[in-house]
């Protein structure tokens, strides 16, 4: 995951616009109608994520975690969610057919799942 993030950061610095278009395509996301997700904002977010692994911290805590993920998500694979399922507390994973953009493609399903928590 770190390698993937570093590669994307390098690509953003050299060819930002096309990297963002590729990211949206791979993630099965619709391009936004606004310009918030630009090279600088994406680089800031990736910088925060590249060394972030909450799985170790979550093991030692009693947490209620509800994870919804797309079974075709190549940006955040299922293994990342599975790591968060280890530990005390109620921990639930729900798989939806789709990619990283399930919030856009399965909005109503996700709303219903969240209402049921």
Secondary structure as UniProt FT lines:
FT   HELIX           2..26
FT   TURN            27..28
FT   HELIX           39..49
FT   TURN            50..51
FT   HELIX           55..59
FT   STRAND          65..70
FT   TURN            71..72
FT   HELIX           78..84
FT   STRAND          91..96
FT   TURN            100..101
FT   HELIX           102..105
FT   HELIX           107..115
//
